[in-house]
Amino acid sequence: MALTFDDFQGLIDRMYGEKDRARGSTATFLWLCEEVGELAAAIREGTHAEKEGEFADVLAWVTTIANVEGVNLTEAVRKKYGEGCPGCGLFVCTCNEKP
């Protein structure tokens, strides 16, 4: 089943929205931090399936915070990256990066 950002954001909101809003952004952000740590461990030594699961969890917690804060992720991504790199404006970034 293919999911758009809008589909996924709605799914997460239907599943967890009431609990997420009751918990609030700060506590939810702490859950996200924990999931990022689990992702780091999976990248370091996990299986491909473990990595997939942890990436999905991190994406879900980012989506949860967006829902609590009233941010539409599709619009946010379109505004920030829809015209290319926010720095140079190109779709293949040419910004100077530090090594």
C-alpha positions in Angstrom: 0.0 0.0 0.0 1.4 3.4 -1.0 1.2 6.2 1.5 1.6 9.9 0.9 2.8 12.2 3.7 -0.8 13.3 4.1 -2.0 9.7 4.3 0.7 8.8 6.9 0.1 12.0 8.9 -3.6 11.2 9.0 -3.0 7.6 9.9 -0.8 8.5 12.8 -3.3 11.1 14.0 -6.1 8.6 13.9 -4.1 6.0 15.8 -2.5 8.2 18.4 -3.6 11.8 18.1 -5.7 12.0 21.3 -2.9 10.5 23.4 -0.2 12.6 21.6 -2.0 15.9 22.2 -2.5 15.0 25.9 1.2 14.2 26.2 2.2 17.4 24.5 5.1 18.4 22.3 7.9 18.4 24.9 7.2 14.9 26.2 6.7 13.7 22.6 10.0 15.1 21.6 11.7 13.1 24.3 10.1 9.9 22.8 11.5 11.0 19.4 15.0 11.4 21.0 14.8 7.9 22.4 13.8 6.5 19.0 16.7 8.3 17.3 19.0 6.6 19.8 17.5 3.2 18.8 18.0 4.1 15.1 21.6 4.9 15.8 22.1 1.5 17.4 20.4 -0.2 14.5 22.6 1.6 12.0 25.7 0.6 14.0 24.9 -3.1 14.4 21.4 -3.9 13.4 19.9 -6.0 10.7 18.2 -4.4 7.6 14.8 -5.2 9.1 15.8 -3.6 12.4 16.9 -0.5 10.5 13.7 -0.4 8.6 11.7 -0.6 11.8 13.7 2.2 13.5 13.5 4.5 10.5 9.7 4.0 10.5 9.5 4.7 14.3 11.5 7.9 13.9 9.3 9.0 11.0 6.2 8.3 13.1 7.4 10.3 16.1 8.4 13.3 13.8 4.9 13.0 12.3 3.4 12.9 15.8 5.1 16.1 16.8 3.9 17.7 13.6 0.4 16.7 14.4 0.5 18.0 17.9 2.0 21.3 16.6 -0.5 21.6 13.8 2.1 21.4 11.0 1.1 19.8 7.7 4.3 17.9 6.6 3.4 17.9 2.9 3.1 21.7 3.0 6.2 22.1 5.1 8.3 19.9 2.8 6.9 21.6 -0.3 7.7 25.1 1.1 11.2 24.1 2.2 12.4 21.8 -0.6 9.9 22.1 -3.4 11.9 24.6 -5.3 15.2 22.9 -4.8 17.9 23.3 -2.1 17.0 26.1 0.3 20.6 27.3 0.1 21.4 27.4 -3.6 18.0 26.8 -5.1 19.1 23.9 -7.3 17.8 20.3 -7.3 21.3 19.0 -7.3 22.9 21.1 -4.5 26.0 23.1 -5.2 26.3 24.7 -1.8 29.8 24.8 -0.4 30.1 22.1 2.3 32.8 21.6 4.9 34.7 18.3 4.4 
